[in-house]
Protein backbone atom coordinates (compact mmCIF):
# COMPACT_ATOMS: atom_id res chain seq x y z
CA UNK A 1 0.00 0.00 0.00
CA UNK A 2 2.82 2.45 0.86
CA UNK A 3 4.53 1.74 -2.47
CA UNK A 4 1.33 2.66 -4.30
CA UNK A 5 1.06 5.89 -2.31
CA UNK A 6 4.72 6.68 -3.06
CA UNK A 7 4.10 6.31 -6.81
CA UNK A 8 1.10 8.62 -6.61
CA UNK A 9 3.01 11.32 -4.73
CA UNK A 10 4.77 13.82 -6.99
CA UNK A 11 8.45 14.47 -6.26
CA UNK A 12 9.22 17.91 -4.92
CA UNK A 13 5.77 18.36 -3.42
CA UNK A 14 6.73 17.34 0.11
CA UNK A 15 5.26 20.42 1.76
CA UNK A 16 1.97 20.06 -0.11
CA UNK A 17 1.89 16.30 0.44
CA UNK A 18 2.30 16.68 4.19
CA UNK A 19 -0.85 18.78 4.34
CA UNK A 20 -2.74 16.16 2.34
CA UNK A 21 -4.80 13.47 4.13
CA UNK A 22 -2.83 10.78 2.27
CA UNK A 23 0.33 11.91 4.08
CA UNK A 24 -1.53 11.89 7.38
CA UNK A 25 -2.46 8.27 6.58
CA UNK A 26 1.15 7.41 5.80
CA UNK A 27 2.26 8.96 9.11
CA UNK A 28 -0.42 6.95 10.90
CA UNK A 29 0.78 3.79 9.15
CA UNK A 30 4.23 4.37 10.66
CA UNK A 31 2.65 4.57 14.11
CA UNK A 32 2.47 8.34 14.41
CA UNK A 33 -0.99 9.25 15.63
CA UNK A 34 -1.44 12.76 14.29
CA UNK A 35 -3.94 13.72 16.97
CA UNK A 36 -1.60 12.92 19.84
CA UNK A 37 1.65 14.51 20.92
CA UNK A 38 4.21 12.10 22.22
CA UNK A 39 7.95 11.81 21.80
CA UNK A 40 7.59 8.02 21.99
CA UNK A 41 5.18 8.08 19.00
CA UNK A 42 7.74 9.97 16.90
CA UNK A 43 10.57 7.63 17.96
CA UNK A 44 8.41 4.61 17.13
CA UNK A 45 7.52 6.06 13.72
CA UNK A 46 11.18 6.76 12.87
CA UNK A 47 12.20 3.30 14.06
CA UNK A 48 9.55 1.76 11.78
CA UNK A 49 10.78 3.86 8.88
CA UNK A 50 14.36 2.72 9.52
CA UNK A 51 13.25 -0.92 9.81
CA UNK A 52 11.67 -0.61 6.37
CA UNK A 53 14.96 0.57 4.89
CA UNK A 54 16.92 -2.16 6.69
CA UNK A 55 14.61 -4.82 5.26
CA UNK A 56 15.64 -3.69 1.77
CA UNK A 57 19.26 -4.78 2.44
CA UNK A 58 20.33 -1.17 2.67
CA UNK A 59 23.12 0.37 4.70
CA UNK A 60 23.52 0.14 8.46
CA UNK A 61 21.35 2.89 9.99
CA UNK A 62 22.00 4.27 13.45
CA UNK A 63 19.23 6.29 15.14
CA UNK A 64 20.14 8.68 17.95
CA UNK A 65 17.47 10.72 19.67
CA UNK A 66 17.01 13.07 22.58
CA UNK A 67 13.45 14.28 22.75
CA UNK A 68 13.59 14.90 26.48
CA UNK A 69 13.08 18.63 25.92
CA UNK A 70 9.34 18.02 25.81
CA UNK A 71 6.66 16.76 23.50
CA UNK A 72 6.39 18.05 19.95
CA UNK A 73 3.18 19.71 18.95
CA UNK A 74 1.15 17.39 16.69
CA UNK A 75 1.46 19.92 13.87
CA UNK A 76 5.26 19.31 13.89
CA UNK A 77 5.31 15.53 14.28
CA UNK A 78 4.12 14.74 10.75
CA UNK A 79 6.49 17.19 9.01
CA UNK A 80 9.44 15.95 11.09
CA UNK A 81 8.66 12.38 10.07
CA UNK A 82 8.30 13.44 6.43
CA UNK A 83 11.64 15.25 6.51
CA UNK A 84 13.41 12.28 8.07
CA UNK A 85 11.79 9.93 5.55
CA UNK A 86 12.90 12.04 2.57
CA UNK A 87 16.46 12.52 3.81
CA UNK A 88 16.86 8.88 4.77
CA UNK A 89 15.45 7.70 1.44
CA UNK A 90 17.85 10.01 -0.42
CA UNK A 91 20.83 8.74 1.59
CA UNK A 92 19.88 5.10 1.01
CA UNK A 93 19.27 5.60 -2.72
CA UNK A 94 22.08 7.89 -3.72
CA UNK A 95 24.96 7.93 -1.22
CA UNK A 96 26.34 4.41 -1.73
CA UNK A 97 27.31 4.64 1.94
CA UNK A 98 27.47 1.54 4.10
CA UNK A 99 26.42 3.57 7.14
CA UNK A 100 23.86 6.32 7.80
CA UNK A 101 23.25 8.28 10.98
CA UNK A 102 19.80 9.70 11.76
CA UNK A 103 19.51 12.06 14.69
CA UNK A 104 16.58 13.92 16.21
CA UNK A 105 16.91 16.19 19.21
CA UNK A 106 14.83 18.76 21.01
CA UNK A 107 15.37 21.58 23.44
CA UNK A 108 13.03 24.27 24.72
CA UNK A 109 13.03 26.21 21.45
CA UNK A 110 13.93 23.92 18.54
CA UNK A 111 13.75 20.43 17.13
CA UNK A 112 16.96 19.33 15.42
CA UNK A 113 17.19 16.77 12.64
CA UNK A 114 20.43 15.42 11.22
CA UNK A 115 20.98 12.79 8.55
CA UNK A 116 24.58 11.96 7.70
CA UNK A 117 26.24 9.46 5.39
CA UNK A 118 29.81 8.69 4.46
CA UNK A 119 29.11 8.09 0.79
CA UNK A 120 29.79 9.70 -2.55
CA UNK A 121 28.55 13.19 -1.65
CA UNK A 122 27.53 15.83 -4.18
CA UNK A 123 28.20 19.43 -5.12
CA UNK A 124 25.82 21.55 -2.99
CA UNK A 125 26.20 24.61 -5.18
CA UNK A 126 25.09 22.73 -8.29
CA UNK A 127 21.78 21.19 -7.21
CA UNK A 128 19.96 20.13 -10.33
CA UNK A 129 16.21 20.42 -10.90
CA UNK A 130 16.15 16.61 -10.61
CA UNK A 131 16.93 16.93 -6.89
CA UNK A 132 13.37 17.91 -6.05
CA UNK A 133 13.30 15.95 -2.79
CA UNK A 134 15.90 18.23 -1.23
CA UNK A 135 14.10 21.25 -2.64
CA UNK A 136 10.86 20.02 -1.04
CA UNK A 137 12.58 19.49 2.30
CA UNK A 138 14.08 23.00 2.14
CA UNK A 139 10.68 24.52 1.30
CA UNK A 140 8.94 22.64 4.09
CA UNK A 141 11.56 23.56 6.69
CA UNK A 142 11.44 27.21 5.62
CA UNK A 143 7.63 27.19 5.82
CA UNK A 144 8.03 26.09 9.44
CA UNK A 145 10.44 28.95 10.14
CA UNK A 146 13.50 26.70 10.20
CA UNK A 147 16.90 26.52 8.59
CA UNK A 148 18.65 23.85 6.53
CA UNK A 149 22.42 23.32 6.41
CA UNK A 150 23.67 20.96 3.68
CA UNK A 151 27.33 20.03 3.96
CA UNK A 152 28.46 17.79 1.11
CA UNK A 153 31.36 17.49 -1.29
CA UNK A 154 31.94 14.85 -3.94
CA UNK A 155 33.74 11.92 -2.34
CA UNK A 156 33.21 13.15 1.25
CA UNK A 157 29.65 12.15 2.12
CA UNK A 158 26.76 14.36 3.15
CA UNK A 159 25.48 15.84 6.38
CA UNK A 160 22.14 17.63 6.41
CA UNK A 161 21.29 19.47 9.62
CA UNK A 162 17.93 21.12 10.23
CA UNK A 163 16.63 23.39 12.99
CA UNK A 164 12.90 24.04 13.34
CA UNK A 165 11.40 26.29 16.02
CA UNK A 166 8.98 24.47 18.30
CA UNK A 167 7.70 27.41 20.29
CA UNK A 168 4.60 28.93 18.70
CA UNK A 169 5.66 32.44 19.72
CA UNK A 170 8.73 32.20 17.46
CA UNK A 171 6.61 31.78 14.35
CA UNK A 172 4.16 34.48 15.43
CA UNK A 173 7.03 36.89 16.05
CA UNK A 174 7.82 36.76 12.33
CA UNK A 175 10.88 34.52 12.39
CA UNK A 176 12.66 34.55 9.06
CA UNK A 177 13.23 31.29 7.24
CA UNK A 178 16.64 31.05 5.65
CA UNK A 179 19.33 28.63 4.61
CA UNK A 180 22.22 28.44 7.01
CA UNK A 181 25.43 29.65 5.41
Buried (B, 14 or more C-beta within 10 A) or exposed (E): EEEEBEEEBEEBBBBBBBEEEEBBEBBBEBBBBBEEBBBEBBBBBBBBBBEBBEEEEBBEBEBEBEBEBEBBEBEBBBBBBBBBBBBBBBBBEBBBBEBBBBBBBBEEEBBBBBBBBBBBBBEBEEBEEEBBBBBBBBBBBBBBBBBBBBBBEEEEBBBBBBBBBBBEEBBEEEBEBEEEE
